[in-house]
Amino acid sequence: MKKSDLLNYLVDKFPYLKKKDLQTILNGTFEAIAVALSKGDKVEIRGLGSFKVKVKKSRKARNPKTGVVVNVPEKRVVYFKMGKVLKRKLFSRPV
């Protein structure tokens, strides 16, 4: 699902709101999540899951093509942990 698909879903779900207003809300939500993560804060959305920034330490790696050992610098990655509600929806088997 792309951002435009999500926006169209919201337009269908909330026909009494203008598409422009929903787009502003959606963009604001994503911006707030990005700002919080850039500060190092954890973002938790009940029912969906939580986003957290983790730091991967620098390490030595080998180029498989040439065999040359290179130094991979430290980097920050976004980690997502699925919430219970989403996990149940994805992994529950119908009886």
MDAnalysis code that builds the backbone (N, CA, C; Angstrom):
import MDAnalysis as mda
import numpy as np

u = mda.Universe.empty(285, n_residues=95, atom_resindex=np.repeat(np.arange(95), 3), trajectory=True)
u.add_TopologyAttr("name", ["N", "CA", "C"] * 95)
u.add_TopologyAttr("resid", np.arange(1, 96))
u.add_TopologyAttr("resname", ["MET", "LYS", "LYS", "SER", "ASP", "LEU", "LEU", "ASN", "TYR", "LEU", "VAL", "ASP", "LYS", "PHE", "PRO", "TYR", "LEU", "LYS", "LYS", "LYS", "ASP", "LEU", "GLN", "THR", "ILE", "LEU", "ASN", "GLY", "THR", "PHE", "GLU", "ALA", "ILE", "ALA", "VAL", "ALA", "LEU", "SER", "LYS", "GLY", "ASP", "LYS", "VAL", "GLU", "ILE", "ARG", "GLY", "LEU", "GLY", "SER", "PHE", "LYS", "VAL", "LYS", "VAL", "LYS", "LYS", "SER", "ARG", "LYS", "ALA", "ARG", "ASN", "PRO", "LYS", "THR", "GLY", "VAL", "VAL", "VAL", "ASN", "VAL", "PRO", "GLU", "LYS", "ARG", "VAL", "VAL", "TYR", "PHE", "LYS", "MET", "GLY", "LYS", "VAL", "LEU", "LYS", "ARG", "LYS", "LEU", "PHE", "SER", "ARG", "PRO", "VAL"])
u.atoms.positions = np.array([
    [0.848, -1.176, 0.000],
    [0.000, 0.000, 0.000],
    [0.888, 1.231, 0.000],
    [0.610, 2.110, -0.929],
    [1.346, 3.369, -1.003],
    [0.581, 4.440, -0.225],
    [1.226, 5.560, -0.018],
    [0.615, 6.667, 0.708],
    [-0.673, 7.119, 0.017],
    [-0.662, 7.162, -1.314],
    [-1.860, 7.576, -2.053],
    [-2.991, 6.567, -1.864],
    [-2.664, 5.278, -1.765],
    [-3.687, 4.255, -1.507],
    [-4.294, 4.442, -0.125],
    [-3.447, 4.751, 0.844],
    [-3.918, 4.996, 2.201],
    [-4.833, 6.216, 2.237],
    [-4.455, 7.261, 1.518],
    [-5.276, 8.469, 1.450],
    [-6.631, 8.158, 0.821],
    [-6.644, 7.392, -0.256],
    [-7.906, 7.035, -0.901],
    [-8.777, 6.175, 0.012],
    [-8.158, 5.300, 0.802],
    [-8.895, 4.503, 1.776],
    [-9.567, 5.409, 2.802],
    [-8.823, 6.399, 3.291],
    [-9.376, 7.325, 4.277],
    [-10.502, 8.168, 3.691],
    [-10.358, 8.562, 2.431],
    [-11.409, 9.343, 1.762],
    [-12.696, 8.510, 1.686],
    [-12.568, 7.227, 1.366],
    [-13.738, 6.341, 1.307],
    [-14.330, 6.100, 2.698],
    [-13.469, 5.978, 3.701],
    [-13.896, 5.683, 5.066],
    [-14.564, 6.892, 5.742],
    [-14.092, 8.096, 5.397],
    [-14.610, 9.330, 5.993],
    [-15.078, 10.287, 4.893],
    [-16.206, 9.991, 4.251],
    [-16.664, 10.817, 3.126],
    [-17.065, 12.240, 3.523],
    [-17.306, 12.480, 4.794],
    [-17.694, 13.805, 5.259],
    [-16.498, 14.739, 5.452],
    [-15.266, 14.229, 5.291],
    [-14.068, 15.060, 5.380],
    [-13.511, 15.298, 3.987],
    [-12.913, 16.460, 3.799],
    [-12.318, 16.796, 2.500],
    [-11.008, 16.041, 2.322],
    [-10.741, 15.673, 1.074],
    [-9.513, 14.939, 0.756],
    [-8.285, 15.755, 1.153],
    [-8.333, 17.063, 0.937],
    [-7.207, 17.944, 1.272],
    [-6.934, 17.918, 2.783],
    [-8.012, 17.916, 3.578],
    [-7.853, 17.874, 5.032],
    [-7.255, 16.537, 5.480],
    [-7.732, 15.444, 4.891],
    [-7.190, 14.126, 5.233],
    [-5.722, 14.016, 4.834],
    [-5.372, 14.613, 3.708],
    [-3.979, 14.606, 3.262],
    [-3.101, 15.376, 4.247],
    [-3.598, 16.496, 4.736],
    [-2.858, 17.288, 5.724],
    [-2.667, 16.493, 7.019],
    [-3.712, 15.807, 7.458],
    [-3.628, 15.001, 8.674],
    [-2.633, 13.860, 8.488],
    [-2.705, 13.188, 7.354],
    [-1.801, 12.068, 7.071],
    [-0.346, 12.524, 7.021],
    [-0.091, 13.625, 6.309],
    [1.270, 14.165, 6.230],
    [1.775, 14.603, 7.598],
    [0.900, 15.212, 8.390],
    [1.272, 15.641, 9.737],
    [1.611, 14.467, 10.638],
    [0.848, 13.394, 10.497],
    [1.100, 12.187, 11.287],
    [2.466, 11.595, 10.954],
    [2.744, 11.458, 9.658],
    [4.035, 10.909, 9.249],
    [5.185, 11.819, 9.658],
    [4.977, 13.111, 9.578],
    [6.021, 14.065, 9.981],
    [6.290, 13.954, 11.483],
    [5.225, 13.830, 12.279],
    [5.380, 13.706, 13.733],
    [6.142, 12.434, 14.091],
    [5.850, 11.336, 13.404],
    [6.565, 10.081, 13.644],
    [8.034, 10.239, 13.282],
    [8.315, 10.861, 12.133],
    [9.704, 11.048, 11.692],
    [10.486, 11.934, 12.655],
    [9.862, 13.004, 13.138],
    [10.537, 13.913, 14.073],
    [10.841, 13.185, 15.386],
    [9.865, 12.435, 15.892],
    [10.074, 11.707, 17.151],
    [11.207, 10.692, 17.010],
    [11.230, 9.966, 15.899],
    [12.287, 8.971, 15.695],
    [13.650, 9.629, 15.532],
    [13.688, 10.779, 14.861],
    [14.971, 11.473, 14.680],
    [15.522, 11.982, 16.006],
    [14.652, 12.241, 16.969],
    [15.086, 12.653, 18.312],
    [15.507, 11.454, 19.163],
    [15.211, 10.240, 18.661],
    [15.547, 9.045, 19.419],
    [14.402, 8.532, 20.272],
    [13.221, 9.143, 20.133],
    [12.060, 8.707, 20.907],
    [11.450, 7.454, 20.304],
    [10.715, 6.728, 21.121],
    [9.974, 5.549, 20.675],
    [8.567, 6.005, 20.296],
    [8.024, 5.472, 19.210],
    [6.666, 5.804, 18.772],
    [5.821, 4.549, 18.894],
    [4.769, 4.628, 19.706],
    [3.899, 3.472, 19.916],
    [2.499, 3.791, 19.427],
    [1.982, 2.948, 18.534],
    [0.623, 3.092, 18.031],
    [-0.125, 1.834, 18.454],
    [-0.996, 1.990, 19.436],
    [-1.711, 0.843, 20.007],
    [-2.447, 0.080, 18.912],
    [-2.325, -1.227, 18.952],
    [-2.981, -2.084, 17.976],
    [-2.136, -2.351, 16.747],
    [-1.234, -1.438, 16.423],
    [-0.363, -1.609, 15.259],
    [1.012, -2.102, 15.690],
    [1.688, -1.309, 16.522],
    [3.011, -1.687, 16.996],
    [3.809, -0.472, 17.410],
    [5.111, -0.665, 17.559],
    [5.967, 0.445, 17.983],
    [7.199, 0.534, 17.087],
    [7.636, 1.759, 16.881],
    [8.828, 2.057, 16.102],
    [9.891, 2.562, 17.060],
    [11.120, 2.135, 16.840],
    [12.224, 2.541, 17.707],
    [13.494, 2.594, 16.863],
    [14.377, 3.536, 17.175],
    [15.648, 3.634, 16.469],
    [16.691, 2.839, 17.243],
    [17.365, 1.957, 16.536],
    [18.462, 1.190, 17.138],
    [19.754, 1.563, 16.423],
    [20.863, 1.478, 17.145],
    [22.168, 1.781, 16.573],
    [22.888, 0.467, 16.303],
    [23.273, 0.277, 15.049],
    [24.070, -0.901, 14.695],
    [25.533, -0.494, 14.778],
    [26.323, -1.243, 15.525],
    [27.736, -0.921, 15.727],
    [28.519, -1.076, 14.428],
    [29.633, -0.378, 14.363],
    [30.502, -0.544, 13.195],
    [31.105, -1.945, 13.234],
    [31.426, -2.459, 12.064],
    [31.942, -3.831, 11.993],
    [32.806, -3.996, 10.755],
    [33.525, -5.078, 10.740],
    [34.330, -5.448, 9.574],
    [33.483, -6.369, 8.702],
    [33.541, -6.163, 7.402],
    [32.816, -7.012, 6.452],
    [33.743, -7.328, 5.291],
    [33.376, -8.352, 4.553],
    [34.193, -8.750, 3.417],
    [33.364, -8.636, 2.150],
    [33.944, -7.991, 1.141],
    [33.308, -7.911, -0.169],
    [33.364, -9.309, -0.783],
    [32.202, -9.940, -1.024],
    [32.221, -11.323, -1.520],
    [32.819, -11.462, -2.923],
    [32.767, -10.401, -3.695],
    [33.290, -10.476, -5.063],
    [34.816, -10.397, -5.088],
    [35.382, -9.459, -4.308],
    [36.832, -9.241, -4.346],
    [37.565, -9.854, -3.160],
    [36.822, -10.104, -2.065],
    [37.463, -10.657, -0.872],
    [38.122, -9.603, 0.001],
    [38.029, -8.337, -0.372],
    [38.645, -7.248, 0.389],
    [37.837, -6.981, 1.659],
    [38.536, -6.853, 2.783],
    [37.877, -6.543, 4.046],
    [37.670, -5.028, 4.122],
    [36.429, -4.632, 4.440],
    [36.093, -3.204, 4.542],
    [35.488, -2.934, 5.911],
    [35.561, -1.689, 6.337],
    [34.980, -1.272, 7.598],
    [33.600, -0.679, 7.318],
    [32.556, -1.266, 7.908],
    [31.202, -0.752, 7.770],
    [30.953, 0.171, 8.957],
    [30.659, 1.451, 8.713],
    [30.484, 2.390, 9.821],
    [29.196, 2.130, 10.618],
    [29.162, 2.692, 11.817],
    [27.978, 2.626, 12.668],
    [26.816, 3.297, 11.954],
    [25.594, 2.748, 12.128],
    [24.436, 3.381, 11.502],
    [23.201, 3.192, 12.364],
    [22.237, 4.083, 12.158],
    [20.967, 4.023, 12.870],
    [19.931, 3.384, 11.951],
    [19.143, 2.469, 12.509],
    [18.092, 1.806, 11.743],
    [16.783, 1.882, 12.532],
    [15.664, 1.928, 11.811],
    [14.357, 1.935, 12.448],
    [13.905, 0.491, 12.614],
    [13.507, 0.158, 13.824],
    [13.062, -1.183, 14.175],
    [11.569, -1.119, 14.458],
    [10.794, -2.049, 13.915],
    [9.347, -2.104, 14.147],
    [9.009, -3.384, 14.891],
    [8.272, -3.237, 15.975],
    [7.801, -4.395, 16.728],
    [6.278, -4.426, 16.621],
    [5.773, -5.516, 16.112],
    [4.348, -5.670, 15.869],
    [3.558, -5.712, 17.176],
    [2.392, -5.063, 17.191],
    [1.510, -5.097, 18.350],
    [0.672, -6.360, 18.380],
    [0.041, -6.624, 19.530],
    [-0.736, -7.850, 19.711],
    [-1.915, -7.937, 18.742],
    [-2.620, -6.835, 18.545],
    [-3.798, -6.846, 17.671],
    [-3.403, -7.166, 16.232],
    [-2.356, -6.521, 15.730],
    [-1.885, -6.793, 14.369],
    [-1.387, -8.233, 14.248],
    [-0.689, -8.693, 15.262],
    [-0.164, -10.064, 15.241],
    [-1.305, -11.068, 15.162],
    [-2.377, -10.835, 15.940],
    [-3.535, -11.729, 15.898],
    [-4.190, -11.713, 14.521],
    [-4.311, -10.529, 13.922],
    [-4.947, -10.426, 12.605],
    [-4.126, -11.112, 11.526],
    [-2.819, -11.050, 11.619],
    [-1.959, -11.638, 10.608],
    [-1.762, -13.133, 10.759],
    [-1.677, -13.599, 12.011],
    [-1.267, -14.971, 12.227],
    [-2.334, -15.900, 12.792],
    [-3.529, -15.386, 13.038],
    [-4.572, -16.283, 13.547],
    [-5.150, -17.078, 12.380],
    [-5.378, -18.329, 12.622],
    [-5.893, -19.195, 11.566],
    [-7.399, -19.372, 11.767],
    [-8.163, -19.230, 10.698],
    [-9.618, -19.452, 10.853],
    [-9.913, -20.905, 11.193],
    [-10.873, -21.113, 12.061],
    [-11.214, -22.463, 12.527],
    [-12.226, -23.100, 11.616],
])
